[in-house]
Amino acid sequence: MVMKSTDAVSGTFGKLIHDGQWLTNVYGVEVNGEINYEDVKRSGTRAKGKKAMDFEFTGTIKSYKMSNEFAKKIGQITDDTKGAFVTELIVALEDPENAPVGAEKIRIKGVQFTNIPVINFEHGALVEEELQFVCEGYEYIMI
């Protein structure tokens, strides 16, 4: 089967939603799961087998800095009277040229950020942030 160029999904239409608000400054989101395997030694062969033992999810949000709202929420962990900032994110990708195939909406559950974006800038450039996080899982949402 020959691929039609319009079947390629465009990331231009990706959205990140937090607490019902579309974060329009976000221009990239990536979430990956890593499966951890344990070696299994087997009798009668030099070849090791693999047994899936657990998995974990990590992600990155790339955005232009517009405020320090997220940094303050993430930074609450530095206050000994508060716990870590835990939230959910909705990631939507809805390419109008490839609907409904190129449309998906995913809930990212139990998000906890692993870095605190205190300050960064470069003269003559837009200020960008990259937030890494761990999460407990995800689920596809019907569109």
N, C-alpha and C positions, 0 to 999 in steps of 0.2 A: 504494500500500500504506500502510495506517495504522500508525503506530508504536504499539506497546504500551509503556506506561510502564515495565514490568519489563525491557524490552530495553535501556534506558539503563544503561550500565556504571557501577557505584559504585566510587569510589576508596577507599572505606572498607576494602576488602579488599586494598589494595596492600601489598606487603612489599619491603624491601630486605635482601638477604642478602650478607654479606661474610665470606669465609673460612668458609663453612658456618654462620654464626651470623646469625639474624634480628635485625636492629637495630630493636627495638621502639620506640625513641625517634624514629624517622624517620616523619614524617607527610606528606612530599611528595617526589616525585622527578620530574624532567623532563629528558629528553634529546632534543636536536634536531640534525638535520643541515642544513647550509647548503651549497647548490650554488652555486659561483662561476662566472659566465658572462663571457665575453669578447665585446665587440662585433665584429660582422663586417660590414664595409662591402660593399655589393653594387652592382654596376654596373647602371645603368638605373633605380634607385629610391632615394628618400630614406630609405626604411625600413631600419633596421639589423637584421641578424639577430643571433642569439645562439648561441654555441658553449659548451657545458659544458666547463670546463677542469679543475676539481678540486672537492673537497668537504671539509668538516670537521665534526666533531661536538663539541658542547658540552653541558654539563648542570649541574643544580643539585640539591642535596640539602637539604631543609628538615627540621630536627630540634630536639628539646629537648636541651639540654646535660645529659649524664649523667656524663661523664668527660672527661679531656683526652687519651685514648688516640689518637684520630684526629689531634688537633692536634700531638701529639708526632711521629707518623709523617710527617705532612705537613711539619712543621718541620725534619725531618732534612736538607732541602736547604740549611739555613743552616750546616751543619757541612761545612767544605771537604773532609773526608775521606769524605763520603758523597754519593750521588747522590739524585735525586728519588725519592719514594715512588710506585711504579707498582703498580697492583693491578687486579683484576677485580671487578665487581659483578654480582649477579643481581637483576633487578627482576621481581617476580611480581605479577600482578593476577588474582584468582580470585573473581569475583562469583558467589555461589551461586545467585542468582536468574536469572542469564543464562549458566549453564554449558551447553555448553562454549564458546559463542561469546564470552562475556565473560572468558575465561581465556587468559592469555598469560604466558609466561616468557621473559625476554630476558637474554642475557649481554652485559654492556658490557665491552669489551676495552680494555686499555692505558689505564686511567684514571690521569690525573695532575691533582692539584688545583692551582688557580691562585691560591688565597688561603690564608693561614695564620690560623686563628681563635685569636688570642692570648688576648684576654679581652673580654668584653662583658657588661653587666648593666644592669638598670633596677630601681630600688627598687619592690617590690610586684608584680613581674611574673616569670613564668617566664622562664628564660634560654633563648633560642632561638639556633640557629646556621643559617647558610646557607652551604653549601660549593659553590663553583663548580669545575667541572673541564672538562678536555678529554679526549677519548678517541679511540682509533684506529678503532673500529668496533663493531659489534654483531652478534648472531646470535640468531634465534629458537630456543628450546629446546622440544622436544616435551613436553607435559604428560601 
